[in-house]
C-alpha cells in the first residue's frame, strides 16, 4: 500500500523538494525505460532518481533536474517521468557526468525569453554558436522516447526581425567520451539541432528531428548535426525535417 501510494505520487505530483535515490523501492524499477542497444555496453546502473517538476509548463525546473542528476551521477539512472513536463529557464552545465543514464520519457522545453538566453547561453568556439546546455563527461547515455522542445518559433520570429539574434543550439554534446543519445524527438530547434564538440565514441540512433515554421518567418540554419574536433561519431536510423523543407533518413554516417 505504501509503495502504491509512492508510485501514484511520483506520477501525479511533485515528489519532494529534494531529489532522492529511490532504488530501495523495487516498484520504481518498473519506471525505467529499457536500455537501447547502444547503451548495453555500459555497466548496469545501480541507483534510480526521479526528476521532480512543477509540471505547469511555466516554472523553471532546472534546480530539480540538477538535484536528480547530482544524486544519481556516478552509477545511476535518472528518470524524467512520462507524465511530466519539465521547463528549463537556466543554463545547465552537465559536462561533469560519469556513468549515468538520463531517461527522458516526458517533455523538456526551454523558456522563450530570447533576451535572457542571448545573454546567458553557453558560448561555443565553433562558428560563434551558443547553447542552452552542455552535456559531457564519460559513459553517458540519453534515451527514453521523450521530447526536447526548443521553442524555435519564438527565435525564428526574433531572427526575422533582427538578424544579429544569436539563436541557441538545441542539444550540445561537448567533451563526451563514450556514450549514446537515442530515441528522442528534438523539436523546434532555434538553430542547429545538435553540435558535437571535442567528443569521441558517441552513437546517435533513432533520433527524430523536426523543425518547421508555422508562419512566414521560416526556420533557418536548423542543421541536423554539426561536428567539431570529434572522432568516432556514428549517426544512424534517424529522420530529419528541417530548415530546407526536406526530409531524409540517415541510415549510417560516421565522422572520424
N, C-alpha and C positions, 0 to 999 in steps of 0.2 A: 504494500500500500504506500509506503514511504517512497519507494523508487518510482512508482507510477506517478505520484504527485510531483516528484522532482522532474520527471520527463515532461509532464504537462507544463510545468512552469518554464522549462527551458525553451519550449516552442512558443508559448503564448505570451510570455512577458520577459522583461529583463531578469537575468539570473540573480545578480547581486552587484554591488558596487565594484568589487574586485574580482579579477579572473581567478579561477580555481582549477587545479588538476582534478578532474572528476573520474579518473581511472579506477578508483575504488568502488565505483558503481557499475557493475557489468552491463547494465541496461544501456549505458551511453555508448558502448562499443558498437551497438546497432546503428548509431547515428553516423558512423564513419562511412564515407564513400569507399568503394573497392579501389584499391590502388591500381593505376593503369600499368600496362606492361613496361612503360618507360621508367617506372618507379620501383619495379620489382627488385632491382639490384641493390637498392638502399636497404640498410638494416631496418628491422621492424621497429616501429615507434612504440614506446612503452608508456607514454603519458597521453592523456586526452584533455584538451581545453576547449571550452565553448566560448565563442566571442559574444559578449553582451552587445545590446543595441537599444537605442531609444525607439527604433522601429517607427519613426514618424516622418521619414523622408526629408527632414529638415535639420535636426540637431546633429552636431558633429560627434561621430563615434570613434574618432581617432584614438582617444585615450583608451577605450575599451579594446580596440584592436591591438595596441601596443602591450597592454597588460596581458592579454591572452598569449601573444607571441613570446613575450619575455618569460612567461610562466612555463611554456612548453618548448622553448628553444632547447637545443642540445638533446634531442631524442624524443620529441613529442609530435602530436598530431593536433593541429588547430582547426576547429570547425566553425565556419561561418554558416549558421543554420539555414536550411532551405526555406523556412517560413519567415525569415527576417530580411529586412533591408538595412544596409549599412551606408552611412554617409561619411565621406572624408572631407574635412574642411581645413586640415593642417598637413603640411608636407611631412611625409614619413620616410625616414632613412632606415631601410631594412637591409643594409649591406653587411650586417654582422651575423647573419643567420647561420646555423650549423645543425645538420642532421635533423631537419624538421619538415613536416608536410603541412601545407596550407590547403585545406579542403574547403573550397569556396562553392557552397551549394546554393546560397542565396544570391542577392544582388548587391553589388557595391557601386556607389556612384560618387562623383566629386561635385562639390558645390560650384555654382555657376558665377561666382564673384570674380570676374575677369581681372579687375584691378588688383585684387588681393593676390591672385595666383601669378600675375606678371611680376609682382614684387617679391614673391616668396617661393616660387618654384625652384627646384634644384637646377643649377646651371651645368650643362654638359659641354665638354670641349668640342664635340663633333658638330660642326655647322651651326654653332651658337644655339643649339637646341636646349630645351628645358623639359622638366618632367614633374608630375605631381608627387611621385615617389620613386625610390630606388630599391631594387631587390638584388641582393648579392650574398656572398658567403660561400659555404661548401655543403654539398649534398642537400639541396633544397628541391622539393617537388611541389608544384602548384597544380591543382586539378579540382574536380568536383561538379562540373556541369553548370556552374552558375554564370553570372553575367557581370562584367565590369563596364560601366557606362560613363563616358567622358563628358556628357552634356555638350557635345560638339556643336549643336545648332547655335548655341549662345556665342561660341567662339567664331563660327563661320560668319555670323552676323557682324560681330565686332571687327573681324578682319576685313569684311567688305566695306565697312565704314572707315577703317584706319589700317592701312597696310603694314604699319610698324608693329601691330599687335603680335606679341610673342606667344604663340599657342603651345601648350604643353603636349608632350608625347604621352600617350595613354599608359603604356606599360614599358618601364625602363629596367632592363636587366643589366646590371653594372657590377663587374667583379665577381661573377658567379663561377665557381669551379665545380663542375659536376652537378647535374640536376635535370629537371624536366618541367615544362609547362604544357599542360594538355587539357582537353575537354573543357574549354572555356569559350564564352562569347565575349568578344571585345566590340563594343557598340558605340557609335557616335564619337569617334576619336577627334579631338580638336586639330591634331596634326598627324604625324606618323602614328600608326598603331603600336609599333614595337621598335625599340632601339636595343641592340645587344652590343655592349662595350666592354672591353678588357675581360672577356669571359672565355671559358673553354669547356668543351664536352657538355653541351646543353642540347636537349632534344625538345622540339616543339612539334606536337602532333594533335590532330583532331581539334584544331582551333577554328572558330567561326568569327570572321571579321566582317563587320557591316557598318558602313558609314555613308549615308545618303541624305542629302539635304531635303527638307520639306518646303522650301521656298526658293526664291530667285538667287539667294546667296549660296552658291554651290560650295560643297565640301572641297577643300583644296589641300594638296600635298598629304593625302591620307595613305601614305605608303604602308604596305603590309609589314615589312621588316627592313630595317637598315642595320648594318653591322659596322663595327669599328674596333680594330685591333683584337679580333677574336678568332679562335680556332676551334675546329671540331664542332661546328654548329650544324645541326640537322633540323630541317623544316619539312614536314610531310603531312599528307592526308588532311589538308586544311583548305577552307574556302574563303575567298575574299570578294567582297563587293565594295568598291571604294571610289575614290575621287574621280577617276576617269570614266565612271559609269560602266565598268567592265567587271565581270565575274570570272574567276578562274579557280581551278583546283590544283593545289600543289601536291603532286604525288611523291616527289622526293627532290630535295635540294640540299646541298651540303656546301658550307663555306669553310675553307681552310686558309 
